[in-house]
Amino acid sequence: MVELLFVACMAGSVPECRERSMVFTDISPAMCLMGAQPELARWVNSHPNQTIQSWKCRSVSFAERDT
């Protein structure tokens, strides 16, 4: 399982940021890195008042995800 972990902030208001994530079960971490920017662009298009400050891909286990 791979998680695309990113920090989204309200446009024009950097202190109002939240950590968000998307979890994928059918890709590798390398595939996540290659596909992250288009995926984040789709997310921003559906959340027009938000900006992405940072992002990373990481492997996670089911045990980590449930906590």
ABEGO torsion letter per residue (X at the ends): XBBBBBBBBBBGBAABBBBBBBBBAABBAAAAAAAAAAAAAAAAAABAABBBABBBBBBBBAAAAAX
